[in-house]
Amino acid sequence: MQAKIFFGSSEATKESLTKRINPYSGEVVSLAPLCDVDDAKKALLIAKEAAKEARKTTIAQRCSWLLDVAKKLKENREDLAKTITDEVGKPIAFARVEVDRCIETVTLSAETMRTMHGETINSDAFASGKKTMAFFSRVPSGVIVAITPFNFPLNLIAHKLAPALVAGNAVVLKPTPEAPLTAYKFAKLFIESEFAIKDALSVVYGDAEVGNALITSDIPRVISFTGSVTVGNIITKNAGIKKISLELGGNAATYIDKSADLDLAAARCSIGAFVNSGQVCISLQRIYVNAEIYDEFASKMAYESKKLVVGSPYSDDTFMGPLINDEACERAMSWVESAINEGATPMLTPRVDGRMFYPCIMADVREDMKIVCEEVFAPIVSLIKVGSFEEALPLMNNSPYGLQFSIFTNDLKLAQYAISELDAGGIVINDMPTLRFDIQPYGGVKLSGIGREGPRFAIEEMTEIKSVVIC
């Protein structure tokens, strides 16, 4: 257990601490400093000075920095995976996958930065212009504030830190309170690297008051946040004139066409709905099924979901571990009970054991039920019978969220139509909407957010365009 905080390249120990309880065992697994507004201001001032030096460093040094961190991540893979499992209860097999994805995200950020460039402009392209040497380049934005959630406590930090630092910025990271040690160990790899830029990274823990001090300060140029719509709305209103990147909630949906491979669809949908116990922004929540194959698909979906192992997150065979806390379990069960009272039918017996929430498939769901309208963030998925994709389309789009959707079909024209008409940041054909590759642009429309992540796209968000004309 650690109880330290990073202010740039220095560590400090605070007297006031908070305990992190393992959601599976109930044991104390880490301690975190209880930071305050003064700590946030101190970190921002350090970052402001560090940003001046960071922008002067070479791309070669910054890339070497990230690649060194990627190397250390590989060496510490098992320790980091176990720390993730300790703090948030993620099954160890998936915690290892998260570390592997983090390594790829950091490596890809370095490789991407090597090829990022501006371009020349033909300033004599119109009669009002003239021949000059005109071009634009990308320069660091300055100070980045990064705020991250619990469900991917390592890789979602990587998606902010790696692009920001390799682009020549300084960062103040406020990680989730649920995984302070994971963030500490990751940040330590950056700070202790032989290629590190002095004071370019600070880590502060804290509550909403600390977060508000970070986002309202005049020092940051970019706020990068992943979390709830409620907090995202507060950031948008309070941040002032800054670049804001928000990856918020989702209500992912898919359509199962009568031409689809139902065995494939059922297997992938059971994973998409229940991986990480449904605690994923793009967790599959709504499945619209063509009436002609509804009963067959529902049976296959139930069969596939029954095979998923729910148990100790420290077992290699476990697919689903605990939800993050008791409140999450209580909220999820209340939604299930509400849907049953409104006429929905559970295909698997609703079951909760402590913080272990078992896969829940609700059939006969209507569009006006809360379980469909809002983000569940739990292992609950709803089946809705429709006559065709034309009927499903407005229902899928009739959501305040638009992160990722998918469709299962072997009809090429229908797939093309879905790509054109579905209103979301990402569309997946013949797989779950929970599919994400770290190299791709990732983000949503409507209440699902602003901007895009993925190394190339995050670097663009965290740099400024400088236009130059030489006459």
C-alpha positions as CSV (number, residue, x, y, z in Angstrom):
1,M,0.0,0.0,0.0
2,Q,1.1,3.5,-0.8
3,A,0.0,6.9,0.5
4,K,2.1,9.3,-1.5
5,I,1.3,12.0,-4.1
6,F,3.4,13.3,-7.0
7,F,4.0,17.0,-7.3
8,G,6.0,17.0,-10.5
9,S,9.1,14.9,-10.0
10,S,8.8,15.0,-6.2
11,E,6.8,12.7,-3.9
12,A,5.0,14.0,-0.8
13,T,3.2,12.2,2.0
14,K,0.0,13.7,3.4
15,E,-1.4,13.1,6.9
16,S,-5.0,12.8,5.8
17,L,-5.6,9.5,4.0
18,T,-8.5,7.5,2.5
19,K,-8.7,3.7,2.3
20,R,-9.5,1.7,-0.8
21,I,-11.5,-1.4,0.0
22,N,-11.3,-4.4,-2.3
23,P,-14.9,-4.8,-3.7
24,Y,-14.6,-8.6,-3.6
25,S,-12.9,-9.4,-0.2
26,G,-13.6,-6.2,1.7
27,E,-10.0,-5.8,2.7
28,V,-8.0,-2.6,2.6
29,V,-5.8,-2.8,-0.5
30,S,-4.5,0.8,-0.8
31,L,-4.3,4.2,0.9
32,A,-4.5,7.5,-0.9
33,P,-3.7,11.0,0.2
34,L,-6.6,13.3,0.8
35,C,-5.7,16.3,-1.4
36,D,-7.3,19.7,-1.2
37,V,-7.6,22.8,-3.4
38,D,-4.2,24.1,-2.4
39,D,-2.7,20.8,-3.6
40,A,-4.4,21.2,-7.0
41,K,-3.2,24.8,-7.3
42,K,0.4,23.7,-6.5
43,A,0.3,21.0,-9.1
44,L,-1.0,23.4,-11.7
45,L,1.8,25.9,-11.0
46,I,4.4,23.2,-11.3
47,A,2.9,22.1,-14.6
48,K,2.8,25.6,-15.9
49,E,6.6,26.0,-15.5
50,A,7.2,22.4,-16.7
51,A,5.2,23.0,-19.9
52,K,7.7,25.8,-20.9
53,E,10.5,23.2,-20.9
54,A,8.5,20.3,-22.3
55,R,7.7,22.1,-25.5
56,K,11.5,22.7,-26.1
57,T,12.3,18.9,-25.9
58,T,12.8,16.9,-29.0
59,I,10.2,14.4,-30.3
60,A,12.9,11.8,-30.2
61,Q,13.3,12.3,-26.4
62,R,9.6,12.1,-25.8
63,C,9.2,9.0,-27.9
64,S,12.0,7.4,-26.1
65,W,10.3,8.3,-22.8
66,L,7.1,6.5,-23.8
67,L,8.9,3.5,-25.2
68,D,10.8,3.2,-21.9
69,V,7.5,3.3,-20.0
70,A,6.1,0.6,-22.3
71,K,9.1,-1.6,-21.6
72,K,8.6,-1.1,-17.8
73,L,4.9,-1.9,-18.2
74,K,5.8,-5.3,-19.7
75,E,8.3,-6.0,-16.8
76,N,5.6,-5.1,-14.2
77,R,2.6,-6.7,-16.0
78,E,1.6,-9.1,-13.4
79,D,2.0,-6.7,-10.5
80,L,-0.1,-4.0,-12.3
81,A,-2.8,-6.5,-13.2
82,K,-3.1,-7.7,-9.6
83,T,-3.3,-4.1,-8.4
84,I,-6.2,-3.4,-10.8
85,T,-8.0,-6.6,-9.5
86,D,-7.3,-5.6,-5.9
87,E,-8.7,-2.1,-6.3
88,V,-11.7,-2.5,-8.7
89,G,-12.4,-6.2,-8.7
90,K,-11.7,-6.7,-12.4
91,P,-11.1,-10.4,-13.1
92,I,-7.4,-11.0,-13.3
93,A,-7.5,-12.3,-16.9
94,F,-9.1,-9.1,-18.1
95,A,-6.8,-7.0,-15.9
96,R,-3.8,-8.6,-17.8
97,V,-5.5,-7.7,-21.0
98,E,-5.9,-4.1,-19.8
99,V,-2.1,-3.9,-19.0
100,D,-1.4,-5.3,-22.5
101,R,-3.7,-2.7,-24.1
102,C,-2.0,0.0,-22.0
103,I,1.4,-1.1,-23.4
104,E,0.0,-0.8,-26.9
105,T,-1.6,2.6,-26.3
106,V,1.7,4.0,-25.0
107,T,3.7,2.5,-27.8
108,L,1.3,3.6,-30.4
109,S,1.3,7.2,-29.1
110,A,5.1,7.3,-29.5
111,E,4.9,5.8,-33.0
112,T,2.1,8.2,-34.0
113,M,4.0,11.3,-32.8
114,R,6.9,10.5,-35.0
115,T,4.7,10.9,-38.1
116,M,2.5,13.8,-36.9
117,H,3.1,16.8,-39.1
118,G,1.7,20.0,-40.5
119,E,1.4,20.8,-44.2
120,T,2.2,23.5,-46.8
121,I,-0.6,25.8,-48.1
122,N,-0.9,27.1,-51.6
123,S,-1.3,30.8,-50.7
124,D,-1.7,31.7,-54.4
125,A,-4.6,29.4,-55.0
126,F,-7.0,32.3,-55.3
127,A,-6.7,35.7,-57.0
128,S,-6.6,37.5,-53.6
129,G,-3.5,35.6,-52.6
130,K,0.1,35.6,-53.7
131,K,3.1,33.3,-53.8
132,T,4.6,32.8,-50.3
133,M,6.0,30.1,-48.2
134,A,2.9,29.2,-46.1
135,F,2.5,26.3,-43.8
136,F,1.1,25.2,-40.5
137,S,2.6,23.1,-37.7
138,R,1.3,21.5,-34.5
139,V,2.6,22.8,-31.2
140,P,1.9,21.7,-27.6
141,S,-1.2,23.2,-26.0
142,G,0.6,23.7,-22.6
143,V,-1.0,22.2,-19.5
144,I,-3.5,19.3,-19.7
145,V,-5.8,18.3,-16.9
146,A,-6.7,14.6,-17.1
147,I,-9.6,13.1,-15.1
148,T,-10.2,9.4,-15.3
149,P,-12.7,6.7,-14.1
150,F,-12.6,3.4,-12.3
151,N,-13.6,0.9,-15.0
152,F,-10.4,0.9,-16.9
153,P,-8.1,2.5,-14.3
154,L,-4.9,2.0,-16.3
155,N,-5.6,2.1,-20.0
156,L,-7.9,5.1,-19.8
157,I,-5.1,7.0,-18.0
158,A,-2.8,5.9,-20.8
159,H,-5.2,7.3,-23.4
160,K,-4.7,10.8,-21.8
161,L,-1.1,10.7,-20.5
162,A,0.7,9.2,-23.4
163,P,-0.7,11.5,-26.2
164,A,-0.4,14.6,-23.9
165,L,3.2,14.0,-22.9
166,V,4.6,12.8,-26.2
167,A,3.1,16.0,-27.8
168,G,5.2,18.1,-25.4
169,N,2.7,19.1,-22.8
170,A,2.7,19.0,-19.0
171,V,-0.1,17.0,-17.3
172,V,-2.0,17.2,-14.0
173,L,-3.7,13.8,-13.5
174,K,-6.7,13.4,-11.1
175,P,-7.3,9.6,-11.2
176,T,-10.4,7.8,-9.9
177,P,-10.6,7.5,-6.1
178,E,-11.3,3.8,-6.6
179,A,-7.9,3.0,-8.0
180,P,-5.3,5.3,-6.5
181,L,-2.5,2.8,-6.3
182,T,-2.9,1.7,-10.0
183,A,-2.5,5.4,-11.0
184,Y,0.4,5.9,-8.7
185,K,2.4,2.9,-10.0
186,F,1.7,4.0,-13.6
187,A,2.7,7.6,-13.0
188,K,5.9,6.4,-11.2
189,L,7.0,4.7,-14.4
190,F,6.8,8.0,-16.3
191,I,8.4,10.1,-13.5
192,E,11.3,7.7,-12.9
193,S,12.2,7.1,-16.5
194,E,15.7,8.2,-17.6
195,F,14.0,10.1,-20.4
196,A,11.5,11.9,-18.2
197,I,10.8,15.6,-18.6
198,K,11.2,17.1,-15.2
199,D,7.9,18.0,-13.5
200,A,5.9,17.3,-16.6
201,L,3.5,15.0,-14.7
202,S,1.8,15.6,-11.4
203,V,-0.8,13.4,-9.7
204,V,-3.4,14.7,-7.3
205,Y,-6.2,12.7,-5.6
206,G,-9.4,14.3,-4.4
207,D,-13.1,15.0,-4.5
208,A,-15.3,17.3,-6.6
209,E,-13.7,20.4,-4.9
210,V,-10.3,19.4,-6.1
211,G,-11.6,18.7,-9.6
212,N,-13.4,22.0,-9.7
213,A,-10.1,23.8,-8.8
214,L,-8.4,22.1,-11.6
215,I,-11.0,22.8,-14.3
216,T,-11.7,26.4,-13.4
217,S,-8.1,27.5,-13.2
218,D,-6.7,29.8,-15.9
219,I,-3.6,27.6,-16.2
220,P,-4.9,24.5,-18.2
221,R,-5.5,24.8,-21.9
222,V,-7.1,21.4,-22.2
223,I,-9.5,19.4,-20.0
224,S,-9.7,15.7,-20.9
225,F,-12.4,13.9,-18.9
226,T,-13.9,10.4,-19.0
227,G,-16.8,9.8,-16.7
228,S,-20.5,10.7,-16.1
229,V,-22.7,13.0,-18.1
230,T,-23.5,14.9,-14.8
231,V,-19.9,15.7,-14.2
232,G,-19.3,16.4,-17.9
233,N,-22.0,19.0,-17.8
234,I,-20.5,20.7,-14.8
235,I,-17.1,20.8,-16.5
236,T,-18.6,22.3,-19.7
237,K,-20.4,25.0,-17.7
238,N,-17.5,25.9,-15.4
239,A,-14.3,25.4,-17.3
240,G,-14.3,28.7,-19.2
241,I,-12.5,29.2,-22.5
242,K,-10.5,26.0,-22.9
243,K,-10.4,23.0,-25.1
244,I,-12.6,20.3,-23.6
245,S,-12.6,16.6,-24.5
246,L,-15.4,14.6,-22.9
247,E,-16.0,10.8,-23.1
248,L,-19.2,10.3,-21.3
249,G,-22.0,7.8,-21.0
250,G,-23.6,5.5,-23.4
251,N,-26.6,3.3,-24.0
252,A,-25.2,0.9,-26.6
253,A,-27.6,-1.0,-28.8
254,T,-27.5,-3.6,-31.5
255,Y,-30.0,-5.0,-34.1
256,I,-30.2,-8.8,-34.8
257,D,-31.4,-9.2,-38.4
258,K,-33.1,-12.4,-39.6
259,S,-30.2,-13.0,-41.9
260,A,-27.6,-12.9,-39.1
261,D,-25.5,-15.8,-37.8
262,L,-27.5,-16.3,-34.6
263,D,-24.8,-18.4,-32.9
264,L,-22.2,-15.7,-33.5
265,A,-24.6,-12.9,-32.5
266,A,-25.6,-14.6,-29.2
267,A,-22.0,-15.4,-28.2
268,R,-20.8,-11.9,-28.9
269,C,-23.8,-10.2,-27.4
270,S,-23.4,-12.1,-24.1
271,I,-19.8,-10.9,-23.9
272,G,-20.7,-7.4,-24.9
273,A,-23.4,-7.1,-22.3
274,F,-21.6,-8.7,-19.4
275,V,-17.8,-8.1,-19.8
276,N,-16.4,-6.1,-16.8
277,S,-19.8,-6.8,-15.2
278,G,-21.4,-4.3,-17.6
279,Q,-19.3,-1.5,-16.2
280,V,-18.3,-0.2,-19.6
281,C,-19.5,3.0,-21.4
282,I,-20.2,0.9,-24.5
283,S,-21.6,-2.1,-22.7
284,L,-24.4,-3.6,-24.7
285,Q,-27.7,-2.6,-23.1
286,R,-30.4,-2.8,-25.8
287,I,-30.8,-5.7,-28.3
288,Y,-33.4,-5.2,-31.0
289,V,-34.3,-8.5,-32.5
290,N,-36.3,-9.3,-35.6
291,A,-39.5,-10.9,-34.6
292,E,-39.0,-13.9,-36.9
293,I,-35.9,-15.0,-35.0
294,Y,-36.7,-13.4,-31.6
295,D,-37.4,-16.6,-29.6
296,E,-34.5,-18.5,-31.2
297,F,-32.0,-15.7,-30.5
298,A,-33.3,-15.2,-26.9
299,S,-32.8,-18.9,-26.1
300,K,-29.3,-18.9,-27.6
301,M,-28.4,-15.7,-25.7
302,A,-29.6,-17.2,-22.4
303,Y,-27.6,-20.4,-23.1
304,E,-24.4,-18.4,-23.8
305,S,-24.8,-16.2,-20.8
306,K,-25.3,-19.1,-18.4
307,K,-21.8,-20.4,-19.4
308,L,-20.1,-17.2,-18.1
309,V,-18.2,-17.8,-14.9
310,V,-19.1,-15.5,-12.0
311,G,-16.8,-15.6,-9.0
312,S,-13.4,-14.7,-7.5
313,P,-11.7,-12.1,-9.6
314,Y,-8.4,-13.8,-8.8
315,S,-9.3,-17.0,-10.7
316,D,-8.1,-17.2,-14.3
317,D,-11.4,-18.7,-15.3
318,T,-13.6,-15.9,-13.9
319,F,-15.5,-13.8,-16.5
320,M,-17.4,-11.6,-14.1
321,G,-16.3,-10.3,-10.7
322,P,-18.0,-7.9,-8.4
323,L,-19.6,-4.6,-9.1
324,I,-17.6,-1.6,-7.8
325,N,-19.7,-1.0,-4.7
326,D,-22.9,-1.8,-2.8
327,E,-24.7,1.2,-4.2
328,A,-24.1,-0.1,-7.8
329,C,-25.7,-3.4,-6.9
330,E,-28.7,-1.9,-5.2
331,R,-29.3,0.5,-8.1
332,A,-29.1,-2.3,-10.6
333,M,-31.4,-4.6,-8.7
334,S,-33.9,-1.8,-8.3
335,W,-34.0,-1.3,-12.1
336,V,-34.6,-5.0,-12.6
337,E,-37.4,-5.1,-10.1
338,S,-38.9,-2.0,-11.7
339,A,-38.8,-3.5,-15.1
340,I,-40.4,-6.8,-13.9
341,N,-43.2,-4.7,-12.2
342,E,-43.7,-3.0,-15.6
343,G,-44.2,-6.3,-17.4
344,A,-40.6,-7.4,-18.4
345,T,-39.7,-11.0,-18.1
346,P,-36.2,-12.1,-16.8
347,M,-34.8,-15.0,-18.9
348,L,-32.3,-15.8,-16.2
349,T,-33.3,-15.5,-12.5
350,P,-32.1,-12.1,-11.2
351,R,-29.4,-12.9,-8.7
352,V,-27.1,-10.8,-6.5
353,D,-24.7,-12.2,-3.9
354,G,-22.9,-9.4,-2.0
355,R,-21.4,-7.3,-4.8
356,M,-21.6,-10.2,-7.3
357,F,-24.4,-9.4,-9.7
358,Y,-25.1,-12.3,-12.1
359,P,-25.9,-11.9,-15.8
360,C,-29.5,-10.5,-16.3
361,I,-31.4,-10.8,-19.6
362,M,-34.7,-9.0,-19.6
363,A,-37.3,-10.0,-22.3
364,D,-40.6,-8.3,-23.3
365,V,-39.1,-4.9,-22.6
366,R,-40.8,-1.8,-23.8
367,E,-39.2,1.5,-24.9
368,D,-40.8,3.5,-22.0
369,M,-39.1,1.4,-19.3
370,K,-36.3,3.1,-17.3
371,I,-34.1,0.0,-17.9
372,V,-34.0,0.9,-21.6
373,C,-34.0,4.7,-21.5
374,E,-31.0,5.3,-19.2
375,E,-27.5,4.0,-18.8
376,V,-27.5,1.0,-16.6
377,F,-23.7,0.4,-16.1
378,A,-24.4,-3.1,-14.7
379,P,-24.7,-6.6,-16.2
380,I,-28.3,-6.1,-17.5
381,V,-29.3,-6.3,-21.1
382,S,-32.8,-5.9,-22.6
383,L,-34.4,-7.7,-25.6
384,I,-36.9,-5.8,-27.7
385,K,-38.9,-7.4,-30.4
386,V,-39.2,-5.5,-33.7
387,G,-40.6,-6.2,-37.2
388,S,-37.6,-4.9,-39.1
389,F,-34.5,-2.7,-39.0
390,E,-36.7,0.2,-40.2
391,E,-38.6,-0.2,-37.0
392,A,-35.5,-0.6,-34.9
393,L,-33.6,2.4,-36.3
394,P,-35.6,5.2,-34.8
395,L,-35.7,3.3,-31.5
396,M,-32.0,2.9,-31.4
397,N,-31.4,6.5,-32.3
398,N,-34.1,7.7,-29.8
399,S,-31.6,8.1,-27.0
400,P,-29.8,11.1,-25.5
401,Y,-26.6,9.0,-26.0
402,G,-24.7,8.1,-29.1
403,L,-21.4,6.3,-28.3
404,Q,-21.5,3.0,-30.3
405,F,-24.1,0.9,-32.0
406,S,-23.9,-2.3,-34.0
407,I,-25.9,-4.6,-36.3
408,F,-25.7,-8.3,-37.0
409,T,-26.6,-9.1,-40.6
410,N,-25.5,-10.8,-43.8
411,D,-27.4,-8.3,-45.9
412,L,-24.8,-5.9,-47.4
413,K,-27.3,-3.3,-48.3
414,L,-28.8,-3.3,-44.8
415,A,-25.3,-3.0,-43.3
416,Q,-24.6,0.0,-45.6
417,Y,-27.9,1.6,-44.6
418,A,-27.2,1.1,-40.9
419,I,-23.8,2.8,-41.2
420,S,-25.4,5.7,-42.9
421,E,-28.4,6.2,-40.6
422,L,-27.3,5.1,-37.1
423,D,-26.5,8.2,-35.0
424,A,-23.4,7.3,-33.0
425,G,-19.7,8.0,-32.9
426,G,-18.9,4.4,-33.8
427,I,-20.8,1.7,-35.8
428,V,-19.8,-2.0,-35.7
429,I,-21.0,-4.6,-38.2
430,N,-21.4,-8.2,-37.1
431,D,-19.9,-7.8,-33.6
432,M,-20.9,-6.2,-30.3
433,P,-21.0,-2.4,-29.9
434,T,-18.6,-3.0,-27.0
435,L,-15.8,-3.6,-29.5
436,R,-13.0,-1.0,-29.3
437,F,-9.6,-0.9,-30.8
438,D,-7.2,1.6,-29.1
439,I,-5.9,2.8,-32.5
440,Q,-9.3,3.9,-33.7
441,P,-11.0,7.3,-33.1
442,Y,-13.2,6.8,-30.1
443,G,-15.9,9.1,-28.8
444,G,-19.6,9.8,-29.2
445,V,-22.3,12.3,-30.2
446,K,-25.1,13.9,-28.3
447,L,-24.6,13.4,-24.5
448,S,-21.9,10.8,-25.1
449,G,-19.3,13.5,-25.4
450,I,-17.1,15.9,-27.3
451,G,-13.9,15.1,-29.2
452,R,-12.2,11.8,-29.8
453,E,-9.6,9.6,-28.1
454,G,-7.1,7.2,-29.7
455,P,-3.4,8.3,-29.9
456,R,-3.5,10.2,-33.2
457,F,-6.8,11.9,-32.4
458,A,-5.9,12.7,-28.8
459,I,-2.6,14.3,-30.0
460,E,-4.7,16.5,-32.3
461,E,-6.9,17.5,-29.4
462,M,-3.9,18.3,-27.2
463,T,-2.0,20.4,-29.7
464,E,-2.6,23.8,-31.4
465,I,-2.2,24.6,-35.0
466,K,0.3,27.4,-35.7
467,S,-0.1,29.0,-39.1
468,V,3.0,30.6,-40.7
469,V,3.5,32.8,-43.8
470,I,6.9,33.8,-45.1
471,C,6.6,36.5,-47.8
